[in-house]
Amino acid sequence: MQNRIGRNMDRRWLWILIPCVLILLLQLTELFLYSRYRLELRTAQQMVKGCGIWFVAPLFMIVGFYQLYSDRGRRRMGGALSGLLVILVCCVAYARAGIYLYEDEYRKETWTEDGFLIGTSGGTGQEAVYEPAYGIFRIPFSGWDREGIQKRLHARYSSNIELVGDTEGDFCICTAESRRTGITPFYFQVKNDYWLNGNFENRLMAMNASVFWKTRNRMAVLAAGAGEEAMELSDELYGINHAADSKYYLNIRCVSKEDIPSCAADLADWYIYAKEDGRYFQNGTLYEDSCLQKVCLFGEETVSVEFPELSRWLKQYSWLELKEAIEETLMEAYPSSSGQETSEEDSETPMEGGMTEEEWAVWFMERYDTADYEKECSVGDSGVRYRMICVDAALGQRVYALLKSTDDGASWQAHCRDPFDVQTGMDINFTFLTEEYGFASLDHNGGDEADLYVTEDGGKSYQKCIFQGVSAELEDGYYYNPYDYPEMPYEENGKLYVLCGQGADGDYAGGDDAGMALFESEDRGHTFLYQEIRKPK
């Protein structure tokens, strides 16, 4: 009888020992296969294993414990079984989810068109790629060969991608040619994973920016994350030493809130220029977290600005709509404390001399020689005339003031001491279409270029006119806007136009003798849109 009881007792222990041994053997086998051959169970088999570990095995153990202690009464087992049942419920929940107490265990498995498996985790949404092996097993993706890398990069970007060196290691260095003539190829880096993640778009942006922003008369640099130094735009950016640089964003100088419209126009030109390349886009949409969608303005303060709608803007908007959308975003992002806002009391104080505007006007007119002026214009037959006079000059730059006459030049009054808000020029030209509405241009760089300004308060203040950029690409890859010397605007058939030449240094496509750029404005001259090259009659 005692031998029979002993044999029964041993059998009861088997209910507990067998599942424990099987679990241990299974885990040791998995460890050996992975360490020796990198083999892993497929997702479905892992879920089956999870059910076995967290449902079947605990059930066997509970039955074994129940049989062991049933002869001593079930009351003693109440507490233990209750605890085990709680654990069992938790384990079943984990088994149903297909995870084993780890958040990042892959729950779902899908096939790719290349015949690989992608495991998607439940907790973090991360993905890993595997190659199928021996039916129920898989091995981590080992990377593409050289031909596979080039084939996929050619399909994604263009056929002029070439690998530099071998493909061993986690990353590969590649080179790509510009789609614009005469520009040095640039280098970039890709990770040899299934997706070939890399910094192609960022390096492309750096290359294009180094060509575009050199001719914009606006300081531009590339800057990475916090604590990293900005990188000047230069030819060195094309080199292999920069292939693995961090992700850089464009930083442009915007000196004040009043400069934002001009910044927005330059950025609109930049995005149109970038759009022409086409490789920033995947299926017509900018790549996620595109480096084009974020810029920084540096000036009085540094402001980071993002354009999450840029893909849609580039698809749907005209240049003017794009410029206005960028300007609105920049205005909202720019610190309200920035900008050169002046109070009424400040406006009464001159820049120097300690005199108010009125006191200066009296003081100046007492000493003014009526034969001294730069340019003069009349407003039709109204008897109203304006004069621009030079009140200061240094290093070839002149500061202008505006005089006004209402009696056809018989007498003059100081009208505005500084209509251009401290902006200077080497020469001036101006006109008034009405007594309140007119234009003026300030020459720079010996007449090579000029800025156009508009006034709607009779010359009390002038605002800089914004022009849509005109692209001109030379054989050596140099990109610039040659039509940077505006004449005085004129009205024709109820519309406002202005012709822009190339200035004293203009020799592109035959210079002004071959044609000038015609612009049209729909907002009274604050913004001019390019129409065509108007050839001389």
C-alpha positions in Angstrom: 0.0 0.0 0.0 2.8 2.4 0.9 4.6 1.7 -2.3 1.4 2.4 -4.3 1.1 5.7 -2.4 4.7 6.6 -3.2 4.3 5.8 -6.9 1.1 8.0 -7.0 3.0 10.8 -5.2 5.8 10.6 -7.9 3.2 10.7 -10.7 1.7 13.8 -9.1 5.1 15.5 -9.2 5.3 14.8 -12.9 2.5 17.2 -13.5 4.7 19.9 -12.2 8.2 18.8 -13.4 7.3 18.0 -17.0 6.1 21.5 -18.0 9.0 23.0 -16.1 11.5 20.8 -17.9 9.9 21.4 -21.3 9.9 25.2 -20.8 13.6 25.1 -19.8 14.5 23.0 -22.8 12.5 25.2 -25.2 14.2 28.4 -23.9 17.7 26.8 -24.1 17.1 25.5 -27.6 16.0 29.0 -28.7 19.0 30.5 -27.1 21.3 28.1 -28.9 19.7 28.6 -32.3 19.9 32.3 -32.0 23.5 32.5 -30.7 24.8 30.0 -33.3 22.6 30.5 -36.3 20.6 33.7 -35.5 17.4 31.7 -36.0 14.2 32.9 -34.4 10.7 31.4 -34.2 8.2 33.0 -36.6 5.6 35.2 -35.0 2.8 32.6 -35.1 5.0 30.0 -33.4 6.1 32.5 -30.8 2.4 33.1 -30.0 1.8 29.3 -29.7 4.9 29.1 -27.4 3.5 32.0 -25.3 0.1 30.2 -24.9 2.0 27.1 -23.9 4.2 28.9 -21.3 1.5 31.1 -19.9 -1.6 29.0 -20.1 -1.0 25.3 -20.6 2.0 24.9 -18.4 0.5 26.8 -15.4 -2.7 24.7 -15.8 -0.7 21.5 -15.5 1.1 22.9 -12.5 -2.1 23.9 -10.7 -3.5 20.4 -11.3 -0.2 18.9 -10.0 -0.4 21.0 -6.8 -4.0 20.2 -6.3 -3.3 16.5 -6.5 -0.3 16.7 -4.2 -2.2 18.4 -1.4 -5.7 17.0 -1.9 -5.3 14.4 0.8 -4.6 17.1 3.4 -7.8 18.9 2.6 -8.8 21.5 0.1 -8.9 24.3 2.6 -5.2 24.7 2.8 -5.0 25.1 -1.0 -7.6 27.9 -1.1 -5.1 30.7 -0.7 -2.4 29.2 -2.9 -4.9 28.4 -5.7 -6.4 31.9 -5.5 -2.9 33.4 -6.1 -2.2 31.0 -8.9 -5.5 31.8 -10.6 -4.7 35.5 -10.5 -1.3 34.8 -12.1 -3.1 32.5 -14.6 -5.5 35.2 -15.7 -2.6 37.7 -16.2 -0.7 35.1 -18.2 -3.6 34.3 -20.4 -4.0 38.0 -21.2 -0.4 38.2 -22.3 -0.6 35.0 -24.3 -3.7 36.3 -26.2 -1.7 39.4 -27.1 1.2 37.3 -28.3 3.8 39.0 -26.0 5.9 37.6 -23.2 5.9 40.4 -20.6 7.9 42.6 -23.1 6.4 45.7 -24.6 8.4 45.6 -27.8 7.8 41.9 -28.7 6.5 41.7 -32.3 2.8 41.0 -32.5 2.1 41.2 -36.2 4.0 39.8 -39.2 3.5 40.9 -42.8 5.1 40.0 -46.1 6.9 42.6 -48.3 6.9 42.6 -52.1 10.6 41.5 -51.8 9.7 38.4 -50.0 10.8 39.5 -46.5 8.9 39.5 -43.2 8.2 42.7 -41.3 7.5 42.2 -37.6 5.6 45.1 -36.0 5.7 45.6 -32.2 2.7 46.3 -30.2 4.0 48.6 -27.5 6.1 51.0 -29.6 5.0 50.4 -33.2 8.6 49.7 -34.2 9.4 47.4 -37.1 12.1 44.8 -37.8 12.7 43.0 -41.0 13.5 39.2 -41.2 14.3 36.7 -43.9 12.2 33.5 -43.7 14.1 30.3 -43.0 13.1 26.6 -42.5 9.4 27.2 -42.4 8.8 28.1 -38.7 12.1 30.0 -38.3 13.3 33.5 -39.4 16.6 35.3 -39.3 17.2 39.1 -38.9 17.6 40.9 -42.2 21.3 41.0 -43.1 21.3 43.9 -45.6 21.4 44.4 -49.3 24.3 43.5 -51.6 25.9 46.3 -53.7 23.7 45.7 -56.7 20.5 45.7 -54.5 21.5 49.0 -52.9 22.1 50.7 -56.2 19.0 49.3 -57.7 16.8 50.7 -54.9 18.5 54.0 -54.7 18.2 54.5 -58.5 14.4 53.7 -58.3 14.0 56.1 -55.3 16.1 59.1 -56.4 17.7 58.9 -59.8 20.1 56.7 -61.9 23.1 58.8 -61.1 23.6 57.3 -57.6 26.9 55.5 -57.1 28.4 53.7 -54.1 31.7 54.7 -52.8 33.7 51.8 -51.3 32.3 48.6 -50.1 28.9 47.8 -48.4 30.3 46.2 -45.2 29.2 47.6 -41.9 26.0 49.4 -41.0 26.4 52.4 -43.3 27.3 53.0 -46.9 28.7 56.2 -48.5 27.2 57.2 -51.9 27.6 60.0 -54.3 24.9 61.7 -56.4 25.1 64.3 -59.1 23.1 67.5 -59.2 20.3 67.8 -61.8 21.7 71.2 -62.5 24.7 71.7 -64.8 28.2 72.4 -63.6 27.6 71.6 -59.9 30.0 69.3 -58.1 28.4 65.9 -57.0 27.6 65.6 -53.4 28.0 62.7 -50.9 25.5 61.2 -48.6 25.1 58.2 -46.2 22.6 55.3 -46.1 22.1 52.6 -43.5 22.1 49.2 -45.0 18.8 48.2 -43.6 15.7 47.1 -45.5 14.5 50.7 -45.9 17.9 52.2 -46.7 17.4 55.0 -44.3 19.8 57.9 -44.9 20.5 61.6 -45.2 20.2 62.0 -49.0 17.5 64.7 -48.8 19.4 66.7 -46.2 22.6 66.6 -48.2 20.7 67.5 -51.4 19.2 70.5 -49.5 22.7 71.6 -48.4 24.0 71.3 -51.9 21.1 73.3 -53.4 21.2 75.9 -50.6 24.9 76.5 -51.2 24.1 77.4 -54.8 20.8 79.4 -54.3 21.6 81.5 -51.2 24.9 82.8 -52.4 23.1 85.3 -54.7 20.2 86.4 -52.4 22.0 89.2 -50.5 20.8 87.5 -47.3 23.1 85.6 -45.0 22.3 81.9 -44.8 23.9 79.0 -42.9 23.1 75.4 -42.0 22.4 74.5 -38.4 21.8 71.2 -36.6 20.5 70.5 -33.2 21.1 72.3 -30.0 24.7 72.6 -29.0 26.1 72.0 -32.5 27.8 74.7 -34.5 26.3 76.2 -37.6 27.9 75.3 -40.9 28.6 77.9 -43.5 27.4 77.2 -47.0 30.4 76.6 -49.2 31.8 74.3 -51.9 33.2 72.1 -49.1 29.7 70.9 -48.3 29.9 68.7 -51.4 32.9 66.7 -50.1 32.9 63.2 -48.7 33.9 64.5 -45.2 30.4 65.8 -44.8 28.6 62.7 -46.0 27.7 61.6 -42.5 26.9 65.1 -41.1 23.9 65.5 -38.7 20.6 66.6 -40.0 20.9 70.3 -40.8 18.2 72.9 -41.3 18.3 76.2 -43.2 19.0 79.3 -41.1 18.5 82.7 -42.8 19.1 86.2 -41.5 15.9 88.2 -40.9 16.9 91.4 -39.3 13.5 92.5 -37.9 9.8 91.9 -38.1 9.6 94.5 -40.9 12.0 92.3 -42.9 9.6 89.3 -42.8 7.8 90.0 -46.1 11.2 90.1 -47.9 12.2 86.9 -46.1 9.0 85.2 -47.1 9.6 86.2 -50.8 13.1 84.8 -50.7 11.8 81.5 -49.1 9.1 81.2 -51.7 11.7 81.5 -54.4 13.8 78.9 -52.5 11.0 76.4 -52.3 10.1 76.8 -56.0 13.8 76.3 -56.8 13.9 73.1 -54.5 10.6 71.8 -56.0 12.2 71.8 -59.5 14.7 69.2 -58.4 11.9 66.7 -57.5 13.9 64.4 -55.3 12.7 65.9 -52.1 9.3 64.2 -52.8 8.0 60.7 -52.5 4.8 60.1 -54.5 4.3 63.9 -54.8 4.7 64.5 -51.0 7.7 65.7 -49.0 9.3 62.9 -47.1 8.2 62.7 -43.5 10.0 65.2 -41.2 11.5 66.8 -44.3 14.4 69.2 -43.7 12.6 71.7 -46.0 9.7 72.0 -43.6 11.8 73.8 -40.9 13.8 77.0 -41.1 15.3 79.3 -38.5 15.3 83.0 -38.6 18.2 84.7 -36.8 18.4 88.4 -36.2 17.4 90.2 -33.0 16.3 86.8 -31.8 16.6 83.3 -33.2 13.2 81.7 -34.0 12.5 78.2 -35.3 9.6 78.0 -37.7 8.0 74.8 -39.2 5.8 74.6 -42.3 3.8 71.3 -41.8 1.6 72.2 -44.8 4.5 72.8 -47.2 3.7 69.8 -49.4 0.2 71.0 -50.0 1.3 74.6 -50.5 3.8 73.5 -53.2 1.1 71.4 -54.9 -1.7 74.0 -54.9 -0.3 77.5 -54.4 0.9 80.0 -56.9 4.1 81.9 -56.0 2.1 84.8 -54.4 -0.1 82.4 -52.4 3.0 80.5 -51.2 4.8 83.8 -50.2 1.7 85.0 -48.3 1.3 81.6 -46.5 5.0 81.7 -45.5 4.8 85.3 -44.4 1.7 84.6 -42.2 3.5 81.7 -40.5 6.6 83.8 -39.9 4.6 86.7 -38.5 2.9 84.3 -36.0 6.2 82.7 -34.9 8.3 85.9 -34.6 8.6 87.2 -31.1 6.2 90.1 -30.4 9.0 91.9 -28.5 11.1 91.9 -31.7 10.6 94.4 -34.4 11.4 98.1 -34.3 8.1 99.5 -33.0 8.3 103.1 -32.1 6.0 105.1 -29.9 4.6 108.5 -30.8 7.0 110.1 -28.5 10.0 108.3 -30.1 8.8 109.5 -33.6 9.2 113.0 -32.4 12.9 112.5 -31.6 15.4 112.8 -34.5 18.2 110.3 -34.9 20.7 113.0 -34.0 21.0 116.6 -33.0 18.4 116.5 -30.3 15.7 118.2 -32.5 12.2 117.1 -33.2 11.1 116.6 -36.8 9.4 120.0 -36.8 12.5 121.7 -35.3 14.7 120.0 -37.8 12.5 121.1 -40.7 12.7 124.8 -39.7 16.5 124.5 -39.0 17.1 122.8 -42.4 15.0 125.1 -44.5 16.8 128.2 -43.1 20.0 126.8 -44.6 18.7 125.1 -47.7 20.0 126.2 -51.1 17.1 125.7 -53.5 19.5 124.8 -56.3 20.7 121.7 -54.3 18.8 118.5 -54.9 19.3 115.1 -56.4 16.1 114.5 -58.3 12.8 116.3 -58.7 9.4 115.2 -60.0 6.0 116.8 -60.6 2.5 115.3 -59.9 0.7 116.0 -63.2 -0.6 119.6 -63.5 -1.5 119.9 -59.9 1.4 122.2 -59.0 2.7 119.7 -56.5 6.4 118.9 -56.8 8.8 116.7 -54.8 12.5 116.8 -54.4 15.0 114.2 -53.0 18.0 115.8 -51.4 21.1 114.3 -49.9 21.5 115.1 -46.2 24.4 112.9 -45.4 27.0 110.7 -47.2 29.8 108.3 -46.3 31.7 105.8 -48.3 29.6 106.4 -51.4 26.3 105.8 -49.5 23.8 108.6 -49.2 21.0 109.4 -46.8 18.0 111.2 -48.4 15.3 113.6 -47.2 12.1 114.6 -49.1 11.0 118.2 -49.8 7.6 119.2 -51.1 6.2 122.2 -53.0 2.5 123.0 -53.5 3.0 126.1 -55.7 4.9 124.5 -58.6 8.3 125.0 -57.0 8.0 128.7 -55.9 8.6 127.6 -52.3 9.6 124.4 -50.6 9.0 122.7 -47.3 10.8 119.9 -45.5 8.4 117.0 -45.9 10.2 114.0 -44.4 13.6 113.8 -42.8 14.2 110.1 -43.4 11.6 108.5 -45.7 13.6 105.3 -46.1 14.1 104.6 -42.4 17.9 104.8 -42.4 18.2 102.8 -45.7 20.9 104.3 -47.9 21.8 104.2 -51.6 24.4 105.5 -54.1 21.8 107.1 -56.3 18.1 107.7 -56.3 15.2 107.8 -58.7 11.6 108.4 -57.8 8.1 109.3 -59.1 4.6 110.1 -57.8 1.5 108.9 -59.7 -0.7 110.9 -57.4 0.1 113.3 -54.6 0.1 110.5 -52.0 1.1 107.4 -54.1 4.6 107.0 -55.6 7.7 104.9 -55.9 11.5 105.4 -55.4 14.5 103.3 -56.1 17.9 103.3 -54.3 20.9 102.2 -56.3 23.6 99.9 -54.8 27.0 98.5 -55.7 27.8 101.2 -58.3 24.5 100.8 -60.1 24.7 97.0 -60.4 21.4 96.6 -58.6 18.7 98.6 -56.9 15.8 98.3 -54.5 12.3 99.6 -55.3 10.1 101.3 -52.6 6.5 102.3 -52.5 4.7 105.1 -50.5 1.0 105.7 -50.0 1.3 108.6 -47.6 3.0 111.2 -49.8 6.6 110.1 -49.1 6.3 110.2 -45.3 7.4 106.6 -45.3 8.5 104.1 -48.0 8.2 100.3 -47.8 10.4 98.0 -49.8 8.7 96.3 -52.8 8.8 92.5 -53.0 9.7 90.8 -56.3 9.2 87.3 -57.4 12.6 85.8 -58.3 13.6 85.1 -61.8 15.8 82.0 -62.3 18.9 82.1 -64.4 21.3 79.2 -64.5 24.7 79.5 -66.1 26.8 76.7 -67.6 29.0 76.4 -64.5 26.0 75.9 -62.2 25.9 79.4 -60.9 22.4 80.4 -60.1 21.2 83.9 -59.7 18.5 86.5 -60.5 20.0 88.8 -63.2 16.9 91.2 -63.3 17.7 93.2 -60.2 17.5 96.8 -61.4 13.9 98.1 -61.5 12.8 101.1 -63.4 9.9 103.3 -62.3 6.5 101.6 -62.3 3.8 102.7 -64.7 0.1 102.2 -65.2 -1.3 100.7 -68.4 -4.9 99.6 -69.0 -5.7 99.9 -65.3 -2.8 97.7 -64.2 0.5 98.5 -62.6 3.8 97.3 -64.3 7.5 97.7 -63.9 10.4 96.7 -66.1 13.6 95.3 -64.4 16.9 95.4 -66.1 20.2 93.9 -65.2 22.0 97.0 -63.9 25.5 98.1 -64.8 27.0 94.6 -64.6 24.2 92.9 -66.6 25.4 90.7 -69.4 23.1 87.7 -69.1 21.6 86.5 -72.4 22.6 89.8 -74.1 21.9 92.2 -71.3 19.1 94.8 -71.4 19.4 95.2 -75.1 18.0 91.7 -75.5 15.1 92.2 -73.1 14.0 93.2 -69.7 11.9 91.3 -67.1 8.3 92.6 -66.9 6.5 92.4 -63.6 2.9 93.1 -62.7 1.4 94.1 -59.3 -2.1 93.5 -58.0 -1.6 95.1 -54.6 -0.6 98.7 -55.5 3.1 97.9 -55.9 3.8 96.1 -52.7 4.4 92.8 -54.5 5.4 92.3 -58.1 4.9 89.0 -60.0 7.0 88.0 -63.0 5.2 88.0 -66.3 7.7 87.7 -69.2 10.9 89.0 -70.8 9.9 92.1 -72.7 12.1 92.6 -75.7 12.8 96.2 -76.8 10.6 97.6 -79.6 
